[in-house]
């Protein structure tokens, strides 16, 4: 059963796409240009029994750098 739900839209006239994730696998999205992007990782944190979201700045599609954690927030923060 899905624990996480994501959606994305893009090209005009195209349908929105959706994806689901479970507690064990989470869900992630990477939206990017050539040189920079943002990645969001949603995961279940067992120790706190809560949803956790990590936000990263990435080097985009060029892949010339790594990713930098910008912030983490949890349900209830």
Buried (B, 14 or more C-beta within 10 A) or exposed (E): EEBBEBEEEEEEEEEEEEEEBEBEEBBBEBEBEEEEBBBBBBBBEEEEEEBBBBBBBBBBEEEEEEBEEEEBEEEEE
